[in-house]
Amino acid sequence: MEAYRKAASRLSPKLSPSALAQLGNSMEQALTDAPSSVYSIPESVRHDSFVLPNKDGSTSHPFEEAGSEVKSNPGAAIRSIGNSRRVFLLNSSLSPVELDGLSYRIRALASNDAINSILVANPLEDAESNCDMSENTTCLSSFMEEGESPSRGAGGPWGKHLSNSMKTLLHENYGEGLAVPIVSSGYDARGIYESGMHKHLDQLERELMVPLISLSKAVRGSYDETINSSPSKVPLISIPNGLTSDSGYALLLGSYVLATHSTSLKILNPLRGLAFDPLGLSYLLPRLGWEFGQTSREYSKACGVLLALTGYEANAEDMVATGLATHYIGSPYKLNILERGLSEINSYAGQALRPKPKTLHGREQDNAYDVNEEFRNVAVGNLIQHISEYDAAGADEYGCYLQDDLDEETGLFLKDKDPSITLAEERIQMYGEVFSEFVSWGATFQDALLEPTVEGIIARLEEIAATKAEFEGKSGCEEDVMVAEQAESLVSSMKQRSPLALRTMHRLLQQGAESDETLETCMEREKKSQMRLFAKEDGDFVRWAESGKGVGLVGMKSIASTIKEKEETFTNWNHASVKEVTNDEVEEIVSDA
């Protein structure tokens, strides 16, 4: 094996990226007994371009012969960035094999003390080209993309020739009409149907559910001793610039989730006749705001129901306000700063200020105690705080907690600071009043959303919606009209969804909210429920999959177009309303048996 390594080190500078990747895969399998699924997620050890295909299927590699055909894009790719590792999310959905391979990769990287972090993000080109990766042929670090990588011309609404600062300005001021990219939906549900996997419970559990659970645990930093005896050491950082939905949230369960102004989260599975994927959302949603002691914790159960059952799309401010994201960074192009900073921070093993204690003759060395434990990962945390505008605990980029340190009179300046000598860029009024519509609606409709049945929730919301006629046109009643219209919108959205899926998710939320529940018990219950919904003969999922309709997502017609197209949604469910769904049917789905 040592001879194999030496030979590889002599050959690697002369090999093409594809040959080098193949050699790396062979070495990895020989050294670690890695599963074959790990090779579905390529990893590059050099700064060469990945071989991603052009639209015509030819190679995109700038140094290889033009016209060469290449295979389809991987769902994700990994590249070293100094002492960090970057996971590029190239496709919005991963195949079951890629889910399993990515979970193994993340587990292995997280236990590697020779790096300082794992960074997961969709490429910035994705935001400009609406998920068209033909404009991003390099998968290089974002801070290297500008001026250092081969250019293939302008692409996206704003073009690649603009500076990041100009792109940010245009995106923030004129990006409202654009469809945001889809960061991740986890897996392709219709692809599961077309493969026939949904008919075979053993295969569905082994090839889809178990990899989803494994991925969510790997991202959280959990580990299975039977698979990997080394615990997670380095933090995983996610920057979801766009929409994340359903099982895609598995990639947002890490140490840090940095929300941009385009970040959002939406649960779309009920529009497919499905419920929660096995990530533990039935445990997490009833506990929103608990981890950081936020105001939203007072309305956590109502907010959880609002997000899960109504299709409400939580934006970046909403996610930070409820702890679904840990920091708000604003511009996605801060990714450049983060990548460069992470590339220069010492590895986990190198983050040491104290020398190891000397071992005296005749005494055993205590290897269990790490004298530098308090210093590890601190630099990474400080870098993230520095590029963030504020975090879920209420601190801004200077580490000042907004609720405590703003002056009481205006709320625009820090206490004990003279406003006349405070520069405009030092003012924090833009962060002083952080507002979440999601939490506000959760508080407004709390009584309705906490009804013990889905039927009761809809009835209460319909009562509120009916008050629109009473207040419309009256002076001073504008807010009442707005509340009624929002209730009407929520009812309409719920009625588009599968009644059985809604009842199932509501029951899972009720069970997950119990004090004796754990993340693991909820994940197991979610897995069994989802498998039964998948496999149900002529069930709502099968009907949706056969219809060819979507889930109402918005996409741009072409790369440079700002015109949005919306998918059709399916409504021909087995039950006309939640009233027709019996308790026995729900119990059959969520039962632990």
Buried (B, 14 or more C-beta within 10 A) or exposed (E): EEEEEEEBEEEBEEBEBBEBBBBBBEBBBEEEEBBEBBBBBBBBEEBBBBBBBBEEEBBBBBEBEEEEEBEEBBBBBBBBBBBBBBBBBBBBBBBBBBBBBBBBBBBBBBBBBEBBBBBBBBBBBBBBBBBBBBBBBBBBBBBBBBEEBEBBEBBBBBBBEBEBEEBBBBBEEEBEEBBBBBBBBBBBBBEBBEBEBBEEBEBBBBBBBBBBBBBBBBBBBBBEEEBBEEEBBBBBBBBBBBBBBBBBBBBBBBBBBBBBBBBBBBBBBBBBBBBBBBBBBBBBBBBBBBBBEBBBBBBBBBBBBBBBBBBBBBBBBBBBBBBBBBBBBBBBBBBBBBBBBBBBBBBBBEBBEEEEEEEEEEEEEEEEEEEBEEBBBEBBEEBBBBBBBBBBBBBBBEEBEBEEBBBEEEEBBBEEEEEEEBEEEEBBEEBBEBEBBBBBBBBBBBEBBBBEBBBBBBBBBBEBBEBBEEBEEEEEBEEBBEBBBBBBBBBEBBBBBBBBBBBBBBBBBBBBBEEEBEBEBBBBBBBBBBBBBBBBEEBBBBBBBEBEBBBBBEBBEEBBBBEEEEEEBBBEBBBEBBEEBEEEBBEBBBEEE
